[in-house]
């Protein structure tokens, strides 16, 4: 078994660059999914649609601008993730692994959901997942956090399993 002491997220140091790339890419992809699906396609909310000041919440041009700035941030995370991925795959010491990349991307997406959900939905209360939906608003926000937690845990499990040394190396 490889030494994981002092490694990032407890993964072997040789795959850490790939994990970092996937996590950053996942933050970008998670942000894009949130912005495109919830803000634009479903139109459940905008970035400032539940702002405590009602004039801000009703100001559509301001909300569209805030959504656009949010997309700029997700774009920058996505580009940074692609650059980190490119660097990781160019490094001969980093073994290529689609499973590690998938798990790390899922982990990053979940981390985005958790941070965005806690900060925007609960701390700042500038928007909620589905304020016009059936049931209490807080249940939609908590479901979003649960989704994020599942992605973090699932992504981490995929990374750890993919990074574990194979037990099938013994001759049959």
N, CA, C and O of each residue as an XYZ file, in Angstrom:
688
protein
N       0.849     -1.177      0.000
C       0.000      0.000      0.000
C       0.891      1.236      0.000
O       1.934      1.261      0.654
N       0.484      2.230     -0.718
C       1.293      3.445     -0.827
C       1.143      4.305      0.420
O       0.123      4.258      1.108
N       2.168      5.084      0.696
C       2.162      5.987      1.837
C       1.287      7.195      1.516
O       1.506      7.883      0.519
N       0.300      7.445      2.361
C      -0.610      8.571      2.134
C      -0.403      9.679      3.151
O      -1.138     10.667      3.151
N       0.586      9.526      4.012
C       0.810     10.552      5.026
C       1.239     11.854      4.359
O       2.100     11.867      3.479
N       0.636     12.914      4.786
C       0.968     14.227      4.239
C       0.450     14.460      2.839
O       0.840     15.436      2.197
N      -0.418     13.594      2.347
C      -0.936     13.773      0.991
C      -2.273     14.509      1.039
O      -2.935     14.566      2.075
N      -2.645     15.063     -0.096
C      -3.855     15.871     -0.198
C      -5.076     14.966     -0.259
O      -5.144     14.104     -1.136
N      -6.028     15.127      0.627
C      -7.245     14.317      0.726
C      -6.945     12.845      0.974
O      -7.794     11.990      0.722
N      -5.754     12.541      1.463
C      -5.405     11.161      1.750
C      -5.189     10.305      0.522
O      -5.293      9.081      0.603
N      -4.893     10.910     -0.607
C      -4.619     10.141     -1.827
C      -3.114     10.069     -2.040
O      -2.379     10.927     -1.551
N      -2.650      9.062     -2.757
C      -1.217      8.980     -3.030
C      -0.720     10.254     -3.715
O      -1.415     10.817     -4.560
N       0.474     10.704     -3.354
C       0.994     11.957     -3.916
C       1.074     11.969     -5.443
O       0.978     13.033     -6.054
N       1.248     10.801     -6.068
C       1.382     10.807     -7.529
C       0.086     11.174     -8.242
O       0.130     11.682     -9.362
N      -1.071     10.928     -7.617
C      -2.336     11.293     -8.280
C      -2.919     12.603     -7.763
O      -3.932     13.076     -8.278
N      -2.284     13.196     -6.745
C      -2.806     14.443     -6.169
C      -3.008     15.539     -7.216
O      -4.014     16.245     -7.143
N      -2.100     15.720     -8.192
C      -2.356     16.760     -9.204
C      -3.628     16.497    -10.011
O      -4.336     17.434    -10.377
N      -3.916     15.235    -10.287
C      -5.128     14.879    -11.028
C      -6.366     15.135    -10.167
O      -7.394     15.592    -10.666
N      -6.258     14.839     -8.881
C      -7.378     15.089     -7.967
C      -7.637     16.588     -7.850
O      -8.786     17.026     -7.913
N      -6.582     17.370     -7.682
C      -6.754     18.830     -7.598
C      -7.417     19.369     -8.865
O      -8.323     20.199     -8.792
N      -6.966     18.898    -10.017
C      -7.554     19.343    -11.287
C      -9.036     19.004    -11.339
O      -9.853     19.837    -11.730
N      -9.384     17.785    -10.945
C     -10.776     17.368    -10.968
C     -11.647     18.160    -10.018
O     -12.776     18.514    -10.357
N     -11.131     18.445     -8.824
C     -11.911     19.217     -7.848
C     -12.180     20.625     -8.378
O     -13.313     21.102     -8.315
N     -11.158     21.287     -8.896
C     -11.348     22.645     -9.428
C     -12.293     22.613    -10.631
O     -13.171     23.467    -10.755
N     -12.116     21.638    -11.505
C     -13.011     21.478    -12.650
C     -14.442     21.221    -12.175
O     -15.392     21.752    -12.750
N     -14.595     20.413    -11.137
C     -15.921     20.123    -10.590
C     -16.615     21.347    -10.030
O     -17.830     21.490    -10.168
N     -15.854     22.236     -9.396
C     -16.440     23.491     -8.906
C     -16.998     24.280    -10.088
O     -18.106     24.812    -10.017
N     -16.233     24.354    -11.170
C     -16.698     25.071    -12.360
C     -17.909     24.419    -12.997
O     -18.875     25.101    -13.340
N     -17.867     23.102    -13.160
C     -18.982     22.377    -13.776
C     -20.230     22.473    -12.896
O     -21.334     22.678    -13.401
N     -20.053     22.327    -11.587
C     -21.189     22.453    -10.674
C     -21.821     23.830    -10.742
O     -23.045     23.964    -10.717
N     -20.982     24.853    -10.828
C     -21.497     26.216    -10.959
C     -22.235     26.424    -12.263
O     -23.299     27.043    -12.295
N     -21.660     25.899    -13.351
C     -22.342     26.016    -14.641
C     -23.689     25.301    -14.610
O     -24.682     25.838    -15.100
N     -23.738     24.095    -14.039
C     -24.995     23.360    -13.959
C     -26.027     24.173    -13.177
O     -27.168     24.325    -13.614
N     -25.619     24.693    -12.021
C     -26.522     25.494    -11.199
C     -27.045     26.696    -11.972
O     -28.251     26.941    -12.012
N     -26.135     27.442    -12.586
C     -26.533     28.654    -13.301
C     -27.388     28.375    -14.519
O     -28.384     29.059    -14.755
N     -27.003     27.376    -15.292
C     -27.744     27.084    -16.520
C     -29.089     26.442    -16.211
O     -30.117     26.867    -16.739
N     -29.091     25.417    -15.355
C     -30.333     24.685    -15.100
C     -31.278     25.471    -14.188
O     -32.435     25.683    -14.548
N     -30.808     25.905    -13.018
C     -31.707     26.561    -12.062
C     -32.026     28.009    -12.424
O     -33.160     28.456    -12.254
N     -31.027     28.746    -12.924
C     -31.252     30.167    -13.222
C     -31.922     30.360    -14.583
O     -32.842     31.168    -14.710
N     -31.470     29.628    -15.595
C     -31.920     29.915    -16.957
C     -32.998     28.966    -17.463
O     -34.034     29.426    -17.944
N     -32.787     27.660    -17.371
C     -33.749     26.715    -17.943
C     -35.012     26.622    -17.080
O     -36.116     26.864    -17.567
N     -34.850     26.273    -15.805
C     -36.013     26.148    -14.922
C     -36.516     27.499    -14.418
O     -37.686     27.633    -14.060
N     -35.639     28.494    -14.388
C     -35.956     29.845    -13.915
C     -36.533     29.837    -12.497
O     -37.477     30.563    -12.186
N     -35.936     28.993    -11.649
C     -36.378     28.914    -10.262
C     -35.901     30.104     -9.455
O     -36.590     30.545     -8.536
N     -34.729     30.631     -9.787
C     -34.200     31.784     -9.058
C     -33.087     32.440     -9.860
O     -32.568     31.874    -10.821
N     -32.734     33.657     -9.436
C     -31.539     34.359     -9.914
C     -30.624     34.521     -8.704
O     -31.002     34.172     -7.586
N     -29.433     35.044     -8.923
C     -28.472     35.185     -7.826
C     -29.012     36.025     -6.671
O     -28.712     35.738     -5.511
N     -29.787     37.035     -6.962
C     -30.244     37.952     -5.912
C     -31.757     37.926     -5.736
O     -32.320     38.873     -5.186
N     -32.429     36.873     -6.185
C     -33.893     36.865     -6.213
C     -34.554     36.794     -4.837
O     -35.758     37.026     -4.735
N     -33.820     36.487     -3.797
C     -34.388     36.504     -2.440
C     -33.639     37.483     -1.548
O     -33.664     37.362     -0.323
N     -32.983     38.442     -2.159
C     -32.218     39.442     -1.401
C     -33.125     40.090     -0.359
O     -34.292     40.363     -0.640
N     -32.596     40.339      0.849
C     -33.435     40.955      1.893
C     -34.055     42.295      1.491
O     -35.124     42.648      1.990
N     -33.409     43.038      0.609
C     -33.975     44.299      0.119
C     -34.862     43.968     -1.086
O     -34.343     43.592     -2.137
N     -36.184     44.099     -0.955
C     -37.087     43.725     -2.049
C     -36.802     44.439     -3.369
O     -37.051     43.878     -4.436
N     -36.284     45.667     -3.313
C     -36.001     46.376     -4.565
C     -34.868     45.690     -5.330
O     -34.863     45.702     -6.561
N     -33.919     45.099     -4.626
C     -32.837     44.350     -5.280
C     -33.389     43.059     -5.863
O     -33.058     42.689     -6.990
N     -34.230     42.373     -5.097
C     -34.796     41.105     -5.554
C     -35.639     41.283     -6.815
O     -35.679     40.383     -7.655
N     -36.315     42.429     -6.966
C     -37.174     42.670     -8.135
C     -36.440     43.294     -9.310
O     -37.006     43.394    -10.398
N     -35.207     43.712     -9.123
C     -34.437     44.398    -10.172
C     -33.865     43.365    -11.145
O     -32.776     42.834    -10.927
N     -34.608     43.085    -12.223
C     -34.194     42.048    -13.168
C     -32.843     42.344    -13.817
O     -32.014     41.437    -13.885
N     -32.570     43.566    -14.300
C     -31.244     43.817    -14.880
C     -30.097     43.549    -13.890
O     -29.055     43.020    -14.277
N     -30.290     43.910    -12.633
C     -29.259     43.648    -11.625
C     -29.092     42.143    -11.401
O     -27.971     41.655    -11.252
N     -30.208     41.411    -11.377
C     -30.147     39.964    -11.198
C     -29.476     39.280    -12.382
O     -28.704     38.338    -12.206
N     -29.771     39.755    -13.583
C     -29.126     39.185    -14.774
C     -27.627     39.471    -14.746
O     -26.825     38.607    -15.099
N     -27.247     40.677    -14.329
C     -25.826     41.006    -14.188
C     -25.166     40.094    -13.152
O     -24.079     39.569    -13.392
N     -25.817     39.905    -12.008
C     -25.263     39.032    -10.968
C     -25.119     37.603    -11.483
O     -24.117     36.941    -11.213
N     -26.125     37.124    -12.229
C     -26.021     35.793    -12.839
C     -24.841     35.730    -13.799
O     -24.106     34.742    -13.824
N     -24.660     36.780    -14.586
C     -23.544     36.818    -15.534
C     -22.197     36.804    -14.839
O     -21.281     36.108    -15.279
N     -22.061     37.563    -13.758
C     -20.806     37.565    -12.998
C     -20.560     36.199    -12.360
O     -19.421     35.740    -12.274
N     -21.630     35.561    -11.918
C     -21.536     34.198    -11.392
C     -21.006     33.256    -12.474
O     -20.143     32.420    -12.207
N     -21.528     33.395    -13.699
C     -21.047     32.554    -14.798
C     -19.585     32.844    -15.143
O     -18.847     31.928    -15.505
N     -19.163     34.086    -15.037
C     -17.746     34.416    -15.247
C     -16.891     33.654    -14.236
O     -15.858     33.088    -14.594
N     -17.322     33.641    -12.979
C     -16.568     32.921    -11.944
C     -16.519     31.424    -12.240
O     -15.467     30.801    -12.099
N     -17.648     30.842    -12.648
C     -17.642     29.408    -12.949
C     -16.780     29.118    -14.173
O     -16.127     28.077    -14.246
N     -16.778     30.029    -15.118
C     -15.929     29.886    -16.307
C     -14.458     29.887    -15.900
O     -13.677     29.074    -16.395
N     -14.078     30.793    -15.002
C     -12.686     30.867    -14.551
C     -12.278     29.594    -13.808
O     -11.167     29.099    -13.994
N     -13.168     29.062    -12.969
C     -12.872     27.789    -12.298
C     -12.714     26.664    -13.318
O     -11.813     25.834    -13.196
N     -13.583     26.636    -14.316
C     -13.497     25.592    -15.339
C     -12.186     25.690    -16.105
O     -11.519     24.678    -16.323
N     -11.812     26.892    -16.513
C     -10.540     27.083    -17.226
C      -9.369     26.676    -16.336
O      -8.451     25.997    -16.796
N      -9.390     27.081    -15.072
C      -8.312     26.700    -14.147
C      -8.237     25.183    -14.008
O      -7.145     24.616    -13.971
N      -9.391     24.525    -13.929
C      -9.414     23.066    -13.844
C      -8.839     22.409    -15.083
O      -8.106     21.426    -14.983
N      -9.167     22.948    -16.256
C      -8.627     22.406    -17.511
C      -7.109     22.593    -17.559
O      -6.386     21.690    -17.980
N      -6.628     23.753    -17.131
C      -5.177     24.002    -17.115
C      -4.487     23.032    -16.155
O      -3.455     22.453    -16.495
N      -5.050     22.852    -14.965
C      -4.471     21.904    -14.006
C      -4.500     20.481    -14.550
O      -3.556     19.716    -14.354
N      -5.583     20.130    -15.234
C      -5.684     18.804    -15.834
C      -4.639     18.616    -16.919
O      -4.001     17.566    -16.992
N      -4.461     19.606    -17.748
C      -3.463     19.549    -18.816
C      -2.068     19.354    -18.223
O      -1.282     18.543    -18.713
N      -1.773     20.105    -17.167
C      -0.465     19.971    -16.511
C      -0.292     18.584    -15.897
O       0.777     17.980    -15.995
N      -1.351     18.087    -15.266
C      -1.266     16.759    -14.640
C      -1.029     15.683    -15.686
O      -0.215     14.783    -15.476
N      -1.729     15.766    -16.811
C      -1.579     14.733    -17.837
C      -0.260     14.839    -18.592
O       0.178     13.867    -19.207
N       0.369     15.996    -18.554
C       1.684     16.144    -19.188
C       2.802     15.642    -18.289
O       3.911     15.388    -18.760
N       2.523     15.497    -17.005
C       3.528     15.042    -16.043
C       3.591     13.511    -16.078
O       2.612     12.850    -15.732
N       4.732     12.938    -16.493
C       4.820     11.478    -16.585
C       4.712     10.784    -15.226
O       4.451      9.582    -15.173
N       4.905     11.512    -14.136
C       4.797     10.915    -12.805
C       3.345     10.756    -12.358
O       3.073     10.067    -11.374
N       2.410     11.388    -13.073
C       0.991     11.316    -12.710
C       0.316     10.273    -13.594
O       0.177     10.477    -14.800
N      -0.104      9.153    -12.998
C      -0.763      8.132    -13.816
C      -2.149      8.602    -14.264
O      -2.934      9.070    -13.440
N      -2.456      8.483    -15.548
C      -3.782      8.906    -16.014
C      -4.858      7.957    -15.487
O      -4.694      6.737    -15.528
N      -5.941      8.517    -15.000
C      -7.035      7.706    -14.481
C      -8.348      8.453    -14.655
O      -8.583      9.481    -14.021
N      -9.191      7.925    -15.517
C     -10.512      8.509    -15.711
C     -11.361      8.413    -14.461
O     -12.163      9.305    -14.184
N     -11.192      7.330    -13.695
C     -11.976      7.171    -12.466
C     -11.593      8.218    -11.424
O     -12.457      8.807    -10.775
N     -10.292      8.441    -11.272
C      -9.842      9.458    -10.321
C     -10.381     10.821    -10.745
O     -10.892     11.575     -9.918
N     -10.268     11.132    -12.026
C     -10.758     12.419    -12.518
C     -12.263     12.544    -12.312
O     -12.737     13.592    -11.873
N     -13.019     11.499    -12.620
C     -14.471     11.522    -12.431
C     -14.822     11.747    -10.963
O     -15.640     12.610    -10.643
N     -14.205     10.975    -10.074
C     -14.488     11.108     -8.648
C     -14.138     12.483     -8.114
O     -14.896     13.067     -7.339
N     -12.981     13.003     -8.529
C     -12.553     14.324     -8.064
C     -13.472     15.417     -8.599
O     -13.755     16.385     -7.894
N     -13.939     15.271     -9.832
C     -14.865     16.249    -10.406
C     -16.193     16.220     -9.650
O     -16.772     17.267     -9.358
N     -16.664     15.032     -9.339
C     -17.885     14.887     -8.546
C     -17.702     15.520     -7.164
O     -18.601     16.193     -6.659
N     -16.544     15.300     -6.564
C     -16.231     15.888     -5.262
C     -16.251     17.414     -5.343
O     -16.819     18.074     -4.473
N     -15.639     17.970     -6.372
C     -15.628     19.426     -6.544
C     -17.016     19.994     -6.766
O     -17.356     21.047     -6.226
N     -17.822     19.297     -7.561
C     -19.204     19.730     -7.798
C     -19.969     19.748     -6.474
O     -20.683     20.705     -6.175
N     -19.815     18.687     -5.688
C     -20.482     18.639     -4.393
C     -20.007     19.737     -3.458
O     -20.802     20.326     -2.726
N     -18.708     20.010     -3.484
C     -18.162     21.092     -2.653
C     -18.764     22.431     -3.073
O     -19.092     23.262     -2.225
N     -18.909     22.637     -4.382
C     -19.569     23.860     -4.856
C     -20.973     23.949     -4.268
O     -21.352     24.984     -3.719
N     -21.750     22.864     -4.381
C     -23.125     22.876     -3.877
C     -23.167     23.192     -2.383
O     -24.010     23.968     -1.934
N     -22.261     22.594     -1.618
C     -22.259     22.830     -0.176
C     -21.908     24.278      0.161
O     -22.600     24.919      0.953
N     -20.845     24.789     -0.433
C     -20.432     26.165     -0.132
C     -21.488     27.155     -0.616
O     -21.899     28.042      0.133
N     -21.928     27.006     -1.861
C     -22.934     27.920     -2.412
C     -24.233     27.814     -1.626
O     -24.880     28.825     -1.356
N     -24.614     26.602     -1.262
C     -25.849     26.411     -0.512
C     -25.807     27.037      0.868
O     -26.759     27.698      1.283
N     -24.716     26.834      1.576
C     -24.601     27.415      2.919
C     -24.505     28.938      2.836
O     -25.225     29.647      3.539
N     -23.618     29.438      1.979
C     -23.377     30.887      1.923
C     -24.570     31.636      1.333
O     -25.099     32.546      1.972
N     -25.003     31.268      0.125
C     -26.050     32.040     -0.558
C     -27.452     31.769     -0.027
O     -28.265     32.689      0.055
N     -27.752     30.514      0.337
C     -29.106     30.179      0.762
C     -29.337     30.465      2.243
O     -30.429     30.880      2.630
N     -28.317     30.245      3.075
C     -28.533     30.340      4.521
C     -27.860     31.549      5.171
O     -28.508     32.273      5.927
N     -26.588     31.782      4.899
C     -25.877     32.884      5.561
C     -26.313     34.233      4.989
O     -26.775     35.099      5.733
N     -26.171     34.418      3.680
C     -26.536     35.693      3.050
C     -28.021     35.770      2.701
O     -28.586     36.860      2.615
N     -28.651     34.616      2.500
C     -30.073     34.531      2.120
C     -30.389     35.391      0.899
O     -31.425     36.054      0.856
N     -29.487     35.380     -0.103
C     -29.724     36.192     -1.302
C     -30.565     35.456     -2.338
O     -31.161     36.081     -3.216
N     -30.614     34.133     -2.238
C     -31.548     33.366     -3.051
C     -31.750     31.990     -2.426
O     -30.986     31.556     -1.564
N     -32.792     31.328     -2.884
C     -33.102     29.971     -2.427
C     -33.313     29.113     -3.662
O     -33.531     29.629     -4.758
N     -33.248     27.800     -3.480
C     -33.322     26.889     -4.622
C     -34.627     27.072     -5.390
O     -34.608     27.308     -6.598
N     -35.749     26.966     -4.705
C     -37.052     27.008     -5.385
C     -38.062     27.717     -4.480
O     -38.912     27.067     -3.872
N     -37.971     29.041     -4.391
C     -38.853     29.767     -3.466
C     -40.335     29.662     -3.817
O     -41.179     29.809     -2.932
N     -40.674     29.416     -5.070
C     -42.079     29.317     -5.476
C     -42.556     27.869     -5.533
O     -43.689     27.603     -5.935
N     -41.706     26.942     -5.138
C     -42.044     25.526     -5.235
C     -42.969     25.065     -4.128
O     -43.228     25.793     -3.170
N     -43.467     23.837     -4.274
C     -44.334     23.290     -3.231
C     -43.524     22.997     -1.969
O     -42.362     22.596     -2.043
N     -44.140     23.198     -0.834
C     -43.475     22.906      0.432
C     -42.608     24.056      0.902
O     -42.431     25.051      0.199
N     -42.071     23.905      2.107
C     -41.232     24.962      2.676
C     -39.947     25.178      1.873
O     -39.329     24.229      1.391
N     -39.566     26.433      1.744
C     -38.353     26.808      1.011
C     -37.134     26.113      1.602
O     -36.247     25.670      0.873
N     -37.097     26.021      2.926
C     -35.925     25.443      3.585
C     -35.720     23.980      3.183
O     -34.582     23.512      3.151
N     -36.785     23.257      2.879
C     -36.628     21.858      2.464
C     -35.913     21.753      1.120
O     -35.094     20.856      0.922
N     -36.217     22.662      0.199
C     -35.524     22.675     -1.089
C     -34.043     22.991     -0.885
O     -33.176     22.378     -1.508
N     -33.764     23.958     -0.001
C     -32.375     24.327      0.284
C     -31.627     23.177      0.955
O     -30.464     22.925      0.640
N     -32.289     22.478      1.880
C     -31.649     21.340      2.546
C     -31.432     20.179      1.579
O     -30.423     19.479      1.665
N     -32.372     19.972      0.661
C     -32.190     18.923     -0.349
C     -30.979     19.235     -1.226
O     -30.238     18.331     -1.611
N     -30.782     20.503     -1.540
C     -29.620     20.929     -2.330
C     -28.329     20.637     -1.572
O     -27.353     20.170     -2.159
N     -28.323     20.910     -0.268
C     -27.151     20.605      0.555
C     -26.916     19.096      0.637
O     -25.773     18.641      0.587
N     -27.991     18.325      0.761
C     -27.849     16.862      0.804
C     -27.272     16.345     -0.510
O     -26.420     15.456     -0.509
N     -27.730     16.897     -1.624
C     -27.191     16.532     -2.935
C     -25.690     16.821     -2.969
O     -24.908     15.992     -3.434
N     -25.291     17.985     -2.482
C     -23.874     18.336     -2.440
C     -23.080     17.375     -1.575
O     -21.995     16.938     -1.959
N     -23.621     17.040     -0.396
C     -22.922     16.114      0.502
C     -22.774     14.738     -0.141
O     -21.724     14.108     -0.020
N     -23.814     14.271     -0.822
C     -23.723     12.977     -1.516
C     -22.659     13.004     -2.607
O     -21.916     12.037     -2.774
N     -22.583     14.099     -3.344
C     -21.553     14.220     -4.381
C     -20.153     14.242     -3.765
O     -19.237     13.617     -4.300
N     -19.979     14.950     -2.653
C     -18.665     14.984     -1.998
C     -18.284     13.584     -1.526
O     -17.186     13.107     -1.813
N     -19.181     12.930     -0.809
C     -18.880     11.597     -0.284
C     -18.698     10.577     -1.401
O     -17.768      9.771     -1.369
N     -19.589     10.616     -2.388
C     -19.466      9.686     -3.513
C     -18.204      9.926     -4.316
O     -17.511      8.977     -4.686
N     -17.899     11.183     -4.590
C     -16.686     11.508     -5.336
C     -15.441     11.085     -4.595
O     -14.510     10.541     -5.188
N     -15.423     11.336     -3.284
C     -14.270     10.940     -2.474
C     -14.111      9.421     -2.477
O     -12.995      8.912     -2.584
N     -15.228      8.697     -2.360
C     -15.170      7.230     -2.384
C     -14.627      6.727     -3.720
O     -13.822      5.796     -3.747
N     -15.054      7.326     -4.817
C     -14.557      6.923     -6.139
C     -13.057      7.184     -6.236
O     -12.308      6.336     -6.721
N     -12.619      8.351     -5.779
C     -11.184      8.681     -5.830
C     -10.388      7.693     -4.999
O      -9.389      7.152     -5.471
N     -10.816      7.451     -3.770
C     -10.068      6.548     -2.886
C     -10.035      5.131     -3.444
O      -9.005      4.460     -3.386
N     -11.158      4.680     -3.983
C     -11.197      3.319     -4.537
C     -10.319      3.214     -5.781
O      -9.604      2.228     -5.957
N     -10.371      4.220     -6.633
C      -9.553      4.204     -7.851
C      -8.070      4.324     -7.521
O      -7.224      3.809     -8.252
N      -7.755      5.001     -6.424
C      -6.357      5.210     -6.046
C      -5.785      4.044     -5.251
O      -4.569      3.936     -5.092
N      -6.659      3.170     -4.748
C      -6.187      2.046     -3.937
C      -5.418      1.062     -4.806
O      -5.772      0.839     -5.963
N      -4.364      0.473     -4.247
C      -3.622     -0.521     -5.022
C      -4.517     -1.717     -5.328
O      -5.320     -2.137     -4.494
N      -4.372     -2.246     -6.505
C      -5.194     -3.369     -6.942
C      -4.837     -4.622     -6.159
O      -3.664     -4.899     -5.910
N      -5.858     -5.374     -5.774
C      -5.632     -6.650     -5.086
C      -5.582     -7.799     -6.086
O      -5.349     -8.948     -5.713
N      -5.801     -7.480     -7.345
C      -5.806     -8.505     -8.387
C      -4.431     -8.699     -9.001
O      -4.324     -9.256    -10.094
N      -3.384     -8.258     -8.335
C      -2.050     -8.362     -8.918
C      -1.409     -9.715     -8.665
O      -0.385    -10.036     -9.268
N      -1.999    -10.515     -7.779
C      -1.432    -11.841     -7.506
C      -1.739    -12.774     -8.670
O      -2.814    -12.694     -9.264
N      -0.794    -13.665     -9.001
C      -1.048    -14.597    -10.105
C      -2.190    -15.541     -9.768
O      -2.366    -15.935     -8.615
N      -2.961    -15.898    -10.781
C      -4.119    -16.773    -10.584
C      -3.715    -18.212    -10.498
O      -4.568    -19.084    -10.332
